[in-house]
Amino acid sequence: MKIIRGAYDFLKKDTWSSFIVTLVIAFIFIKFIFFPGLSLVTGTSLPLVIVESCSMYHYENGFEKILESPVYADNDITIDDTLDWDFQNGFSKGDVIFVVGAKNIEIGEVLIFNGGAAYPLIHRVVRADATYSTKGDNYKTNNNQLSSERIITESQFIGKALFKVPFVGWAKLIFFEPGRSPGNRGFC
């Protein structure tokens, strides 16, 4: 009991050494306990993701302008089909998305998948049968589909979006923004 009390008193001190030890303990806890536990509970290897682009950003509320893309007509999706879709206002860069395992994926759900890029893609499902197809909601930056999202198999699934926490991801993104091209920096 003396050892635990001594360690606790050390961590409470306002010194650089106690600060560094606290950071190391926090890192170990998050890396080896928190995230593995969260992965186990959610059924996905990536339970939290940060939106790093504007591909799911909505300039206006609703889907009227978004549905002007030929991708939706090609998949027989109308405005009436979108009424019960989650994330009616899309995502903003910096939102943190809580992800669960991808099972029984339906049109309109937001899928996180490996699309061959450096980072997973977070786009809305527009076709769900033997294979899947997605498209980002942002009509200004991606009116057409990426080639990597036309045919998606279940082996590429990471999970599906459950809910978002707005702008919290900027705590991480702020450090990477200077390295982005000028057109991709900042808010959507």
PyRosetta script that sets phi, psi and omega in degrees:
from pyrosetta import init, pose_from_sequence

init()
pose = pose_from_sequence("MKIIRGAYDFLKKDTWSSFIVTLVIAFIFIKFIFFPGLSLVTGTSLPLVIVESCSMYHYENGFEKILESPVYADNDITIDDTLDWDFQNGFSKGDVIFVVGAKNIEIGEVLIFNGGAAYPLIHRVVRADATYSTKGDNYKTNNNQLSSERIITESQFIGKALFKVPFVGWAKLIFFEPGRSPGNRGFC")
pose.set_psi(1, -32.6)
pose.set_omega(1, 178.3)
pose.set_phi(2, -64.4)
pose.set_psi(2, -36.5)
pose.set_omega(2, -179.2)
pose.set_phi(3, -65.4)
pose.set_psi(3, -44.7)
pose.set_omega(3, -179.7)
pose.set_phi(4, -64.4)
pose.set_psi(4, -43.4)
pose.set_omega(4, 179.4)
pose.set_phi(5, -63.5)
pose.set_psi(5, -41.3)
pose.set_omega(5, 178.5)
pose.set_phi(6, -63.7)
pose.set_psi(6, -42.1)
pose.set_omega(6, 178.2)
pose.set_phi(7, -64.9)
pose.set_psi(7, -42.5)
pose.set_omega(7, 178.3)
pose.set_phi(8, -61.4)
pose.set_psi(8, -45.4)
pose.set_omega(8, 178.7)
pose.set_phi(9, -63.2)
pose.set_psi(9, -39.5)
pose.set_omega(9, 177.5)
pose.set_phi(10, -61.2)
pose.set_psi(10, -45.3)
pose.set_omega(10, -178.1)
pose.set_phi(11, -67.3)
pose.set_psi(11, -26.4)
pose.set_omega(11, 179.0)
pose.set_phi(12, -77.0)
pose.set_psi(12, -19.3)
pose.set_omega(12, -178.2)
pose.set_phi(13, -64.0)
pose.set_psi(13, 151.0)
pose.set_omega(13, 179.3)
pose.set_phi(14, -97.2)
pose.set_psi(14, 67.4)
pose.set_omega(14, -179.5)
pose.set_phi(15, -128.5)
pose.set_psi(15, 161.5)
pose.set_omega(15, 177.9)
pose.set_phi(16, -63.8)
pose.set_psi(16, -39.9)
pose.set_omega(16, -178.0)
pose.set_phi(17, -65.0)
pose.set_psi(17, -41.2)
pose.set_omega(17, 177.9)
pose.set_phi(18, -68.8)
pose.set_psi(18, -33.6)
pose.set_omega(18, 177.2)
pose.set_phi(19, -63.9)
pose.set_psi(19, -46.3)
pose.set_omega(19, -179.5)
pose.set_phi(20, -64.9)
pose.set_psi(20, -43.2)
pose.set_omega(20, 178.4)
pose.set_phi(21, -62.6)
pose.set_psi(21, -39.9)
pose.set_omega(21, 177.6)
pose.set_phi(22, -62.2)
pose.set_psi(22, -42.7)
pose.set_omega(22, 177.3)
pose.set_phi(23, -62.1)
pose.set_psi(23, -43.0)
pose.set_omega(23, 179.5)
pose.set_phi(24, -63.1)
pose.set_psi(24, -44.3)
pose.set_omega(24, 178.6)
pose.set_phi(25, -62.8)
pose.set_psi(25, -43.0)
pose.set_omega(25, 178.7)
pose.set_phi(26, -62.2)
pose.set_psi(26, -43.7)
pose.set_omega(26, 179.0)
pose.set_phi(27, -61.2)
pose.set_psi(27, -46.7)
pose.set_omega(27, 179.8)
pose.set_phi(28, -61.6)
pose.set_psi(28, -43.9)
pose.set_omega(28, 179.5)
pose.set_phi(29, -61.9)
pose.set_psi(29, -48.4)
pose.set_omega(29, -177.9)
pose.set_phi(30, -65.8)
pose.set_psi(30, -46.4)
pose.set_omega(30, -175.4)
pose.set_phi(31, -70.3)
pose.set_psi(31, -40.6)
pose.set_omega(31, -170.6)
pose.set_phi(32, -108.8)
pose.set_psi(32, -9.1)
pose.set_omega(32, 179.6)
pose.set_phi(33, -124.0)
pose.set_psi(33, -56.0)
pose.set_omega(33, -175.0)
pose.set_phi(34, -62.6)
pose.set_psi(34, -57.9)
pose.set_omega(34, -176.8)
pose.set_phi(35, -66.7)
pose.set_psi(35, -42.4)
pose.set_omega(35, 175.1)
pose.set_phi(36, -61.1)
pose.set_psi(36, -39.1)
pose.set_omega(36, 177.2)
pose.set_phi(37, -64.9)
pose.set_psi(37, -42.5)
pose.set_omega(37, 178.0)
pose.set_phi(38, -64.9)
pose.set_psi(38, -38.7)
pose.set_omega(38, 176.7)
pose.set_phi(39, -62.7)
pose.set_psi(39, -40.7)
pose.set_omega(39, 178.8)
pose.set_phi(40, -63.8)
pose.set_psi(40, -44.7)
pose.set_omega(40, -178.4)
pose.set_phi(41, -68.3)
pose.set_psi(41, -40.4)
pose.set_omega(41, -175.1)
pose.set_phi(42, -86.7)
pose.set_psi(42, -18.2)
pose.set_omega(42, 179.9)
pose.set_phi(43, 77.9)
pose.set_psi(43, 24.8)
pose.set_omega(43, 178.5)
pose.set_phi(44, -142.6)
pose.set_psi(44, 151.1)
pose.set_omega(44, -179.9)
pose.set_phi(45, -76.4)
pose.set_psi(45, -12.8)
pose.set_omega(45, -177.2)
pose.set_phi(46, -132.0)
pose.set_psi(46, 79.5)
pose.set_omega(46, -173.5)
pose.set_phi(47, -73.9)
pose.set_psi(47, -19.8)
pose.set_omega(47, 177.5)
pose.set_phi(48, -132.2)
pose.set_psi(48, 132.3)
pose.set_omega(48, 176.0)
pose.set_phi(49, -131.8)
pose.set_psi(49, 151.7)
pose.set_omega(49, 176.9)
pose.set_phi(50, -106.3)
pose.set_psi(50, 131.1)
pose.set_omega(50, 176.5)
pose.set_phi(51, -72.9)
pose.set_psi(51, 120.2)
pose.set_omega(51, -175.0)
pose.set_phi(52, -108.5)
pose.set_psi(52, -2.2)
pose.set_omega(52, -180.0)
pose.set_phi(53, -136.2)
pose.set_psi(53, -179.8)
pose.set_omega(53, -179.3)
pose.set_phi(54, -102.0)
pose.set_psi(54, 15.4)
pose.set_omega(54, -172.9)
pose.set_phi(55, -66.7)
pose.set_psi(55, -17.3)
pose.set_omega(55, 178.3)
pose.set_phi(56, -113.7)
pose.set_psi(56, 15.9)
pose.set_omega(56, -177.3)
pose.set_phi(57, -79.6)
pose.set_psi(57, 139.3)
pose.set_omega(57, 175.9)
pose.set_phi(58, -107.2)
pose.set_psi(58, 124.7)
pose.set_omega(58, 177.2)
pose.set_phi(59, -77.6)
pose.set_psi(59, -29.1)
pose.set_omega(59, 174.7)
pose.set_phi(60, -129.8)
pose.set_psi(60, 158.8)
pose.set_omega(60, 176.2)
pose.set_phi(61, -69.5)
pose.set_psi(61, 145.3)
pose.set_omega(61, 176.7)
pose.set_phi(62, 91.6)
pose.set_psi(62, -178.1)
pose.set_omega(62, -172.2)
pose.set_phi(63, -114.3)
pose.set_psi(63, 3.5)
pose.set_omega(63, -174.2)
pose.set_phi(64, -54.6)
pose.set_psi(64, -52.4)
pose.set_omega(64, -178.0)
pose.set_phi(65, -70.6)
pose.set_psi(65, -36.8)
pose.set_omega(65, -179.0)
pose.set_phi(66, -62.0)
pose.set_psi(66, -38.6)
pose.set_omega(66, -176.3)
pose.set_phi(67, -72.8)
pose.set_psi(67, -2.8)
pose.set_omega(67, 175.5)
pose.set_phi(68, -70.4)
pose.set_psi(68, -16.8)
pose.set_omega(68, 177.2)
pose.set_phi(69, -64.3)
pose.set_psi(69, 137.3)
pose.set_omega(69, 179.4)
pose.set_phi(70, -62.8)
pose.set_psi(70, -18.5)
pose.set_omega(70, -179.5)
pose.set_phi(71, -59.7)
pose.set_psi(71, -39.3)
pose.set_omega(71, -178.1)
pose.set_phi(72, -71.0)
pose.set_psi(72, -41.8)
pose.set_omega(72, 177.4)
pose.set_phi(73, -64.0)
pose.set_psi(73, -39.8)
pose.set_omega(73, 178.3)
pose.set_phi(74, -60.9)
pose.set_psi(74, -25.8)
pose.set_omega(74, -179.5)
pose.set_phi(75, -106.7)
pose.set_psi(75, 16.0)
pose.set_omega(75, 178.0)
pose.set_phi(76, 53.6)
pose.set_psi(76, 41.9)
pose.set_omega(76, 177.7)
pose.set_phi(77, -102.6)
pose.set_psi(77, 125.8)
pose.set_omega(77, 179.6)
pose.set_phi(78, -113.3)
pose.set_psi(78, 172.1)
pose.set_omega(78, 179.2)
pose.set_phi(79, -59.9)
pose.set_psi(79, -34.3)
pose.set_omega(79, 178.4)
pose.set_phi(80, -63.9)
pose.set_psi(80, -30.8)
pose.set_omega(80, 179.0)
pose.set_phi(81, -67.6)
pose.set_psi(81, -25.1)
pose.set_omega(81, -173.8)
pose.set_phi(82, -87.3)
pose.set_psi(82, -7.7)
pose.set_omega(82, -172.4)
pose.set_phi(83, -60.4)
pose.set_psi(83, -32.8)
pose.set_omega(83, -178.7)
pose.set_phi(84, -106.3)
pose.set_psi(84, 12.4)
pose.set_omega(84, 178.0)
pose.set_phi(85, -71.8)
pose.set_psi(85, 143.2)
pose.set_omega(85, 173.6)
pose.set_phi(86, -72.8)
pose.set_psi(86, 162.4)
pose.set_omega(86, 176.9)
pose.set_phi(87, 58.9)
pose.set_psi(87, 52.8)
pose.set_omega(87, -179.7)
pose.set_phi(88, -57.9)
pose.set_psi(88, -25.2)
pose.set_omega(88, 179.7)
pose.set_phi(89, -106.0)
pose.set_psi(89, 15.8)
pose.set_omega(89, 177.1)
pose.set_phi(90, 65.4)
pose.set_psi(90, -155.5)
pose.set_omega(90, 179.4)
pose.set_phi(91, -127.3)
pose.set_psi(91, 151.5)
pose.set_omega(91, 171.7)
pose.set_phi(92, -107.6)
pose.set_psi(92, 153.8)
pose.set_omega(92, 174.3)
pose.set_phi(93, -57.3)
pose.set_psi(93, 133.1)
pose.set_omega(93, -179.9)
pose.set_phi(94, 97.7)
pose.set_psi(94, -9.4)
pose.set_omega(94, 176.0)
pose.set_phi(95, -69.2)
pose.set_psi(95, 144.0)
pose.set_omega(95, 173.9)
pose.set_phi(96, -101.1)
pose.set_psi(96, 127.2)
pose.set_omega(96, -177.2)
pose.set_phi(97, -105.6)
pose.set_psi(97, 128.7)
pose.set_omega(97, 174.4)
pose.set_phi(98, -87.4)
pose.set_psi(98, 126.4)
pose.set_omega(98, -171.1)
pose.set_phi(99, -115.5)
pose.set_psi(99, 138.8)
pose.set_omega(99, 173.6)
pose.set_phi(100, -121.7)
pose.set_psi(100, 166.1)
pose.set_omega(100, 179.7)
pose.set_phi(101, -55.3)
pose.set_psi(101, 143.5)
pose.set_omega(101, -176.6)
pose.set_phi(102, -91.3)
pose.set_psi(102, 101.5)
pose.set_omega(102, 176.3)
pose.set_phi(103, -131.7)
pose.set_psi(103, 145.3)
pose.set_omega(103, 178.7)
pose.set_phi(104, 51.7)
pose.set_psi(104, 52.0)
pose.set_omega(104, -177.8)
pose.set_phi(105, -69.0)
pose.set_psi(105, 133.3)
pose.set_omega(105, -179.8)
pose.set_phi(106, -120.7)
pose.set_psi(106, 160.3)
pose.set_omega(106, 176.0)
pose.set_phi(107, -58.8)
pose.set_psi(107, 135.3)
pose.set_omega(107, 180.0)
pose.set_phi(108, 99.7)
pose.set_psi(108, -20.6)
pose.set_omega(108, 178.5)
pose.set_phi(109, -75.0)
pose.set_psi(109, 157.2)
pose.set_omega(109, 179.6)
pose.set_phi(110, -99.3)
pose.set_psi(110, 119.6)
pose.set_omega(110, -173.9)
pose.set_phi(111, -105.5)
pose.set_psi(111, 139.0)
pose.set_omega(111, 172.4)
pose.set_phi(112, -108.5)
pose.set_psi(112, 124.4)
pose.set_omega(112, -174.5)
pose.set_phi(113, -149.6)
pose.set_psi(113, 160.3)
pose.set_omega(113, 174.9)
pose.set_phi(114, -82.7)
pose.set_psi(114, 115.2)
pose.set_omega(114, -178.2)
pose.set_phi(115, -110.5)
pose.set_psi(115, 17.8)
pose.set_omega(115, 178.2)
pose.set_phi(116, 90.1)
pose.set_psi(116, -8.1)
pose.set_omega(116, 178.1)
pose.set_phi(117, -86.6)
pose.set_psi(117, 178.0)
pose.set_omega(117, -179.9)
pose.set_phi(118, -64.2)
pose.set_psi(118, -31.5)
pose.set_omega(118, -178.3)
pose.set_phi(119, -123.9)
pose.set_psi(119, 154.5)
pose.set_omega(119, 176.9)
pose.set_phi(120, -62.5)
pose.set_psi(120, 153.5)
pose.set_omega(120, 176.3)
pose.set_phi(121, -95.4)
pose.set_psi(121, 147.2)
pose.set_omega(121, 177.7)
pose.set_phi(122, -124.8)
pose.set_psi(122, 96.7)
pose.set_omega(122, -177.8)
pose.set_phi(123, -137.6)
pose.set_psi(123, 166.8)
pose.set_omega(123, -176.5)
pose.set_phi(124, -87.4)
pose.set_psi(124, 137.8)
pose.set_omega(124, -179.6)
pose.set_phi(125, -74.2)
pose.set_psi(125, 127.1)
pose.set_omega(125, 177.5)
pose.set_phi(126, -113.8)
pose.set_psi(126, -11.8)
pose.set_omega(126, 175.2)
pose.set_phi(127, -148.0)
pose.set_psi(127, 134.0)
pose.set_omega(127, 179.9)
pose.set_phi(128, -140.5)
pose.set_psi(128, 101.0)
pose.set_omega(128, 173.1)
pose.set_phi(129, -144.4)
pose.set_psi(129, -125.0)
pose.set_omega(129, 179.7)
pose.set_phi(130, -62.7)
pose.set_psi(130, -38.0)
pose.set_omega(130, 171.0)
pose.set_phi(131, -124.7)
pose.set_psi(131, 175.8)
pose.set_omega(131, -175.3)
pose.set_phi(132, -123.5)
pose.set_psi(132, 160.9)
pose.set_omega(132, 177.9)
pose.set_phi(133, -141.7)
pose.set_psi(133, 142.8)
pose.set_omega(133, -179.2)
pose.set_phi(134, -129.3)
pose.set_psi(134, 171.0)
pose.set_omega(134, 173.9)
pose.set_phi(135, -156.5)
pose.set_psi(135, 140.9)
pose.set_omega(135, 174.1)
pose.set_phi(136, -72.5)
pose.set_psi(136, 147.9)
pose.set_omega(136, -176.6)
pose.set_phi(137, -76.3)
pose.set_psi(137, -22.2)
pose.set_omega(137, -173.9)
pose.set_phi(138, -69.7)
pose.set_psi(138, 110.9)
pose.set_omega(138, -176.3)
pose.set_phi(139, -77.5)
pose.set_psi(139, -19.1)
pose.set_omega(139, -179.0)
pose.set_phi(140, -80.1)
pose.set_psi(140, -34.7)
pose.set_omega(140, -175.5)
pose.set_phi(141, -101.1)
pose.set_psi(141, -21.0)
pose.set_omega(141, -179.6)
pose.set_phi(142, -148.3)
pose.set_psi(142, 80.7)
pose.set_omega(142, 178.0)
pose.set_phi(143, -72.9)
pose.set_psi(143, -23.9)
pose.set_omega(143, 178.1)
pose.set_phi(144, -114.6)
pose.set_psi(144, 169.3)
pose.set_omega(144, 179.0)
pose.set_phi(145, -81.2)
pose.set_psi(145, 152.4)
pose.set_omega(145, 168.6)
pose.set_phi(146, -75.3)
pose.set_psi(146, 150.4)
pose.set_omega(146, 179.7)
pose.set_phi(147, -62.0)
pose.set_psi(147, -31.1)
pose.set_omega(147, -177.8)
pose.set_phi(148, -74.7)
pose.set_psi(148, -6.9)
pose.set_omega(148, -179.5)
pose.set_phi(149, -113.8)
pose.set_psi(149, 10.2)
pose.set_omega(149, 179.0)
pose.set_phi(150, -80.5)
pose.set_psi(150, -37.4)
pose.set_omega(150, 177.5)
pose.set_phi(151, -131.2)
pose.set_psi(151, 108.9)
pose.set_omega(151, -178.7)
pose.set_phi(152, -120.4)
pose.set_psi(152, 130.8)
pose.set_omega(152, 177.8)
pose.set_phi(153, -102.2)
pose.set_psi(153, 162.0)
pose.set_omega(153, -179.2)
pose.set_phi(154, -60.7)
pose.set_psi(154, -25.7)
pose.set_omega(154, 178.8)
pose.set_phi(155, -67.0)
pose.set_psi(155, -18.1)
pose.set_omega(155, 178.4)
pose.set_phi(156, -88.1)
pose.set_psi(156, -11.8)
pose.set_omega(156, -176.9)
pose.set_phi(157, -64.3)
pose.set_psi(157, 137.5)
pose.set_omega(157, 168.8)
pose.set_phi(158, -106.8)
pose.set_psi(158, -40.9)
pose.set_omega(158, 179.0)
pose.set_phi(159, 170.9)
pose.set_psi(159, -173.7)
pose.set_omega(159, 176.0)
pose.set_phi(160, -126.8)
pose.set_psi(160, 150.3)
pose.set_omega(160, -176.9)
pose.set_phi(161, -70.9)
pose.set_psi(161, 134.6)
pose.set_omega(161, 178.7)
pose.set_phi(162, -105.8)
pose.set_psi(162, -49.2)
pose.set_omega(162, 174.7)
pose.set_phi(163, -157.1)
pose.set_psi(163, 168.8)
pose.set_omega(163, -178.8)
pose.set_phi(164, -125.5)
pose.set_psi(164, 153.7)
pose.set_omega(164, 171.7)
pose.set_phi(165, -118.2)
pose.set_psi(165, 110.3)
pose.set_omega(165, -172.8)
pose.set_phi(166, -63.5)
pose.set_psi(166, 136.3)
pose.set_omega(166, 167.1)
pose.set_phi(167, 64.6)
pose.set_psi(167, -3.9)
pose.set_omega(167, -177.9)
pose.set_phi(168, -62.7)
pose.set_psi(168, -30.2)
pose.set_omega(168, -178.5)
pose.set_phi(169, -67.0)
pose.set_psi(169, -13.9)
pose.set_omega(169, 178.0)
pose.set_phi(170, -63.9)
pose.set_psi(170, -21.4)
pose.set_omega(170, 176.3)
pose.set_phi(171, -59.2)
pose.set_psi(171, -29.7)
pose.set_omega(171, 176.6)
pose.set_phi(172, -95.1)
pose.set_psi(172, -45.2)
pose.set_omega(172, -174.2)
pose.set_phi(173, -60.7)
pose.set_psi(173, -31.1)
pose.set_omega(173, -176.7)
pose.set_phi(174, -56.6)
pose.set_psi(174, -28.5)
pose.set_omega(174, -179.4)
pose.set_phi(175, -79.3)
pose.set_psi(175, -19.4)
pose.set_omega(175, -176.3)
pose.set_phi(176, -104.7)
pose.set_psi(176, -12.0)
pose.set_omega(176, -177.6)
pose.set_phi(177, -59.3)
pose.set_psi(177, -41.5)
pose.set_omega(177, -179.6)
pose.set_phi(178, -60.3)
pose.set_psi(178, -25.8)
pose.set_omega(178, 180.0)
pose.set_phi(179, -83.2)
pose.set_psi(179, -7.5)
pose.set_omega(179, 179.8)
pose.set_phi(180, -83.1)
pose.set_psi(180, 159.9)
pose.set_omega(180, 175.4)
pose.set_phi(181, -66.6)
pose.set_psi(181, 150.4)
pose.set_omega(181, -175.6)
pose.set_phi(182, -53.7)
pose.set_psi(182, -34.2)
pose.set_omega(182, -179.8)
pose.set_phi(183, -72.1)
pose.set_psi(183, -17.0)
pose.set_omega(183, -178.4)
pose.set_phi(184, -105.9)
pose.set_psi(184, 6.2)
pose.set_omega(184, -179.4)
pose.set_phi(185, -87.9)
pose.set_psi(185, 152.9)
pose.set_omega(185, 170.6)
pose.set_phi(186, 82.4)
pose.set_psi(186, -169.3)
pose.set_omega(186, -178.8)
pose.set_phi(187, -72.4)
pose.set_psi(187, 163.0)
pose.set_omega(187, 177.8)
pose.set_phi(188, -75.1)
pose.dump_pdb("model.pdb")
